[in-house]
Amino acid sequence: MQDIDVSTANAAPRGNAVLGTPAEIRDFAPVLKWLLVNLLVAIALIVLWSLGLIQQVLETDHTRVALVIFAIFALTSLHCLYQTWVTSRDLVTARHVSAAVNAADAIPVQLADGRVMLDGQVLEAGVISTHIANLIRKASLGQGGGFDQTVLLRSLADRLRSREKLGLFVSEALLRLALLGTAIGFILMLIPLSGLSSFDAETLRGALAGMTAGMAIALNVTVTGIGAALVLKFQYYLLDEAIGELFEIITETTEVSVLPRIGKAEG
């Protein structure tokens, strides 16, 4: 019987040539989640358009608040995509730097010409390398390798969280716009009543038509604003999870592998 070579079958997965290693694929999972969420949103919008509901919202909303909400939602979603992509790249870099530092036992981490060096090799540029460089500069002031990095970690956390502040603000602003549209709709609904001078059929019919238009504005803008705000909040929740994972990798790597053997700055 011919022998079967099972070495290929037992080998570790090499990943995809396009997406990268399994770890890199996992790091870019936030981007894929963003794409999935917005694909579902696009499908929902197509269905609503085919049913004529979106056209009805745009036609009845004379205040154009719903159109403003749609525009803000689209621009903020693109911002979330960009920040998610940047965070995913930082995750990939952080894993590479963490693996390199953990593999180089007892070799000092040094700073040369503004670049972080390990065993004569320059570490990949990224958030984690910048943080390590700051640690080395702090150590070069004479505090030694066992100093506390709490202040630097707080500063790093603030910089990372700033990536999602715009989305959190906009999602809350969309809710306020929805309430504004509701208020405007109710005002427009009550205006015909204030102009009633008689109670004949034609006058009441006109008043009811104006009240219906105002109610349509109030409800359509409210639904549009709340829906857009919920989707944005979920997108930035996924970004927040990725940022938390990045911060965890940086903290663990620097506390366990960098601080105990940090070298004095050179150059």
Contacts in CASP RR format, 6 or more apart in sequence:
PFRMAT RR
TARGET T0000
AUTHOR 0000-0000-0000
METHOD contacts of the structure
MODEL  1
MQDIDVSTANAAPRGNAVLGTPAEIRDFAPVLKWLLVNLLVAIALIVLWS
LGLIQQVLETDHTRVALVIFAIFALTSLHCLYQTWVTSRDLVTARHVSAA
VNAADAIPVQLADGRVMLDGQVLEAGVISTHIANLIRKASLGQGGGFDQT
VLLRSLADRLRSREKLGLFVSEALLRLALLGTAIGFILMLIPLSGLSSFD
AETLRGALAGMTAGMAIALNVTVTGIGAALVLKFQYYLLDEAIGELFEII
TETTEVSVLPRIGKAEG
13 22 0 8 1.000
14 21 0 8 1.000
15 21 0 8 1.000
15 22 0 8 1.000
15 25 0 8 1.000
16 25 0 8 1.000
19 25 0 8 1.000
19 28 0 8 1.000
23 92 0 8 1.000
23 95 0 8 1.000
24 92 0 8 1.000
24 95 0 8 1.000
27 88 0 8 1.000
27 91 0 8 1.000
27 92 0 8 1.000
27 95 0 8 1.000
28 88 0 8 1.000
28 91 0 8 1.000
28 92 0 8 1.000
29 88 0 8 1.000
30 84 0 8 1.000
30 87 0 8 1.000
30 88 0 8 1.000
30 238 0 8 1.000
30 239 0 8 1.000
30 241 0 8 1.000
30 242 0 8 1.000
31 81 0 8 1.000
31 84 0 8 1.000
31 85 0 8 1.000
31 88 0 8 1.000
33 238 0 8 1.000
34 80 0 8 1.000
34 81 0 8 1.000
34 84 0 8 1.000
34 235 0 8 1.000
34 238 0 8 1.000
37 231 0 8 1.000
37 234 0 8 1.000
37 235 0 8 1.000
37 238 0 8 1.000
38 77 0 8 1.000
38 235 0 8 1.000
41 231 0 8 1.000
45 54 0 8 1.000
48 54 0 8 1.000
49 55 0 8 1.000
56 220 0 8 1.000
57 66 0 8 1.000
57 220 0 8 1.000
57 224 0 8 1.000
58 66 0 8 1.000
58 67 0 8 1.000
60 213 0 8 1.000
60 216 0 8 1.000
60 217 0 8 1.000
60 220 0 8 1.000
61 67 0 8 1.000
61 216 0 8 1.000
61 217 0 8 1.000
61 220 0 8 1.000
61 221 0 8 1.000
62 213 0 8 1.000
62 217 0 8 1.000
63 181 0 8 1.000
63 184 0 8 1.000
63 185 0 8 1.000
63 217 0 8 1.000
63 221 0 8 1.000
65 177 0 8 1.000
65 180 0 8 1.000
65 181 0 8 1.000
65 184 0 8 1.000
65 217 0 8 1.000
65 221 0 8 1.000
66 220 0 8 1.000
66 221 0 8 1.000
66 224 0 8 1.000
66 225 0 8 1.000
68 177 0 8 1.000
69 174 0 8 1.000
69 177 0 8 1.000
69 178 0 8 1.000
69 221 0 8 1.000
69 224 0 8 1.000
69 225 0 8 1.000
69 228 0 8 1.000
70 224 0 8 1.000
70 228 0 8 1.000
72 170 0 8 1.000
72 173 0 8 1.000
72 174 0 8 1.000
72 177 0 8 1.000
72 228 0 8 1.000
73 174 0 8 1.000
73 228 0 8 1.000
73 231 0 8 1.000
73 232 0 8 1.000
76 166 0 8 1.000
76 167 0 8 1.000
76 170 0 8 1.000
76 171 0 8 1.000
76 232 0 8 1.000
77 231 0 8 1.000
77 232 0 8 1.000
77 235 0 8 1.000
79 166 0 8 1.000
79 167 0 8 1.000
80 167 0 8 1.000
80 232 0 8 1.000
80 235 0 8 1.000
80 236 0 8 1.000
80 239 0 8 1.000
83 163 0 8 1.000
83 164 0 8 1.000
83 239 0 8 1.000
84 238 0 8 1.000
84 239 0 8 1.000
84 242 0 8 1.000
86 163 0 8 1.000
87 160 0 8 1.000
87 163 0 8 1.000
87 239 0 8 1.000
87 242 0 8 1.000
87 243 0 8 1.000
87 246 0 8 1.000
88 242 0 8 1.000
90 126 0 8 1.000
90 127 0 8 1.000
90 128 0 8 1.000
90 246 0 8 1.000
91 242 0 8 1.000
91 245 0 8 1.000
91 246 0 8 1.000
91 249 0 8 1.000
93 124 0 8 1.000
93 125 0 8 1.000
93 126 0 8 1.000
93 127 0 8 1.000
93 128 0 8 1.000
93 129 0 8 1.000
94 126 0 8 1.000
94 127 0 8 1.000
94 128 0 8 1.000
94 246 0 8 1.000
94 249 0 8 1.000
94 250 0 8 1.000
94 253 0 8 1.000
95 249 0 8 1.000
96 124 0 8 1.000
97 123 0 8 1.000
97 124 0 8 1.000
97 126 0 8 1.000
97 128 0 8 1.000
97 129 0 8 1.000
97 132 0 8 1.000
97 253 0 8 1.000
98 128 0 8 1.000
98 249 0 8 1.000
98 252 0 8 1.000
98 253 0 8 1.000
98 257 0 8 1.000
100 118 0 8 1.000
100 121 0 8 1.000
100 123 0 8 1.000
101 109 0 8 1.000
101 118 0 8 1.000
101 123 0 8 1.000
101 253 0 8 1.000
101 257 0 8 1.000
101 258 0 8 1.000
102 253 0 8 1.000
102 257 0 8 1.000
104 118 0 8 1.000
104 119 0 8 1.000
106 261 0 8 1.000
107 118 0 8 1.000
107 119 0 8 1.000
107 261 0 8 1.000
108 261 0 8 1.000
108 262 0 8 1.000
108 263 0 8 1.000
109 116 0 8 1.000
109 117 0 8 1.000
109 118 0 8 1.000
109 132 0 8 1.000
109 136 0 8 1.000
109 258 0 8 1.000
109 261 0 8 1.000
109 262 0 8 1.000
109 263 0 8 1.000
110 116 0 8 1.000
110 117 0 8 1.000
110 118 0 8 1.000
110 136 0 8 1.000
110 263 0 8 1.000
110 264 0 8 1.000
110 265 0 8 1.000
110 266 0 8 1.000
111 117 0 8 1.000
111 133 0 8 1.000
111 136 0 8 1.000
111 137 0 8 1.000
111 140 0 8 1.000
111 265 0 8 1.000
111 266 0 8 1.000
111 267 0 8 1.000
112 266 0 8 1.000
112 267 0 8 1.000
113 267 0 8 1.000
114 133 0 8 1.000
114 267 0 8 1.000
115 122 0 8 1.000
115 123 0 8 1.000
115 133 0 8 1.000
116 122 0 8 1.000
116 123 0 8 1.000
116 129 0 8 1.000
116 132 0 8 1.000
116 133 0 8 1.000
116 136 0 8 1.000
117 123 0 8 1.000
117 266 0 8 1.000
123 129 0 8 1.000
123 132 0 8 1.000
127 156 0 8 1.000
127 159 0 8 1.000
127 160 0 8 1.000
127 246 0 8 1.000
127 250 0 8 1.000
128 249 0 8 1.000
128 250 0 8 1.000
128 253 0 8 1.000
128 254 0 8 1.000
131 152 0 8 1.000
131 156 0 8 1.000
131 250 0 8 1.000
131 254 0 8 1.000
132 254 0 8 1.000
132 258 0 8 1.000
134 152 0 8 1.000
135 149 0 8 1.000
135 152 0 8 1.000
135 254 0 8 1.000
135 258 0 8 1.000
135 259 0 8 1.000
135 262 0 8 1.000
136 262 0 8 1.000
136 263 0 8 1.000
136 264 0 8 1.000
136 265 0 8 1.000
137 265 0 8 1.000
138 147 0 8 1.000
138 149 0 8 1.000
138 152 0 8 1.000
139 145 0 8 1.000
139 147 0 8 1.000
139 262 0 8 1.000
139 263 0 8 1.000
139 264 0 8 1.000
139 265 0 8 1.000
140 264 0 8 1.000
140 265 0 8 1.000
144 262 0 8 1.000
145 259 0 8 1.000
145 260 0 8 1.000
145 262 0 8 1.000
145 263 0 8 1.000
146 259 0 8 1.000
146 260 0 8 1.000
147 259 0 8 1.000
149 254 0 8 1.000
149 255 0 8 1.000
149 259 0 8 1.000
153 251 0 8 1.000
156 247 0 8 1.000
156 250 0 8 1.000
157 247 0 8 1.000
160 243 0 8 1.000
160 244 0 8 1.000
160 246 0 8 1.000
160 247 0 8 1.000
161 243 0 8 1.000
163 239 0 8 1.000
163 243 0 8 1.000
164 236 0 8 1.000
164 239 0 8 1.000
164 240 0 8 1.000
164 243 0 8 1.000
167 232 0 8 1.000
167 236 0 8 1.000
168 233 0 8 1.000
168 236 0 8 1.000
170 232 0 8 1.000
171 229 0 8 1.000
171 232 0 8 1.000
171 233 0 8 1.000
171 236 0 8 1.000
172 229 0 8 1.000
174 225 0 8 1.000
174 226 0 8 1.000
174 228 0 8 1.000
174 229 0 8 1.000
174 232 0 8 1.000
175 225 0 8 1.000
175 226 0 8 1.000
175 229 0 8 1.000
177 221 0 8 1.000
177 225 0 8 1.000
178 221 0 8 1.000
178 222 0 8 1.000
178 224 0 8 1.000
178 225 0 8 1.000
178 226 0 8 1.000
178 229 0 8 1.000
179 222 0 8 1.000
180 221 0 8 1.000
181 217 0 8 1.000
181 218 0 8 1.000
181 221 0 8 1.000
181 222 0 8 1.000
182 218 0 8 1.000
182 219 0 8 1.000
182 221 0 8 1.000
182 222 0 8 1.000
183 218 0 8 1.000
184 217 0 8 1.000
184 218 0 8 1.000
184 221 0 8 1.000
185 214 0 8 1.000
185 215 0 8 1.000
185 217 0 8 1.000
185 218 0 8 1.000
185 221 0 8 1.000
186 214 0 8 1.000
186 215 0 8 1.000
186 218 0 8 1.000
188 210 0 8 1.000
188 213 0 8 1.000
188 214 0 8 1.000
188 217 0 8 1.000
189 210 0 8 1.000
189 211 0 8 1.000
189 213 0 8 1.000
189 214 0 8 1.000
189 215 0 8 1.000
189 218 0 8 1.000
190 211 0 8 1.000
191 210 0 8 1.000
192 206 0 8 1.000
192 207 0 8 1.000
192 208 0 8 1.000
192 209 0 8 1.000
192 210 0 8 1.000
192 211 0 8 1.000
193 207 0 8 1.000
193 211 0 8 1.000
195 207 0 8 1.000
196 203 0 8 1.000
196 204 0 8 1.000
196 207 0 8 1.000
197 203 0 8 1.000
END
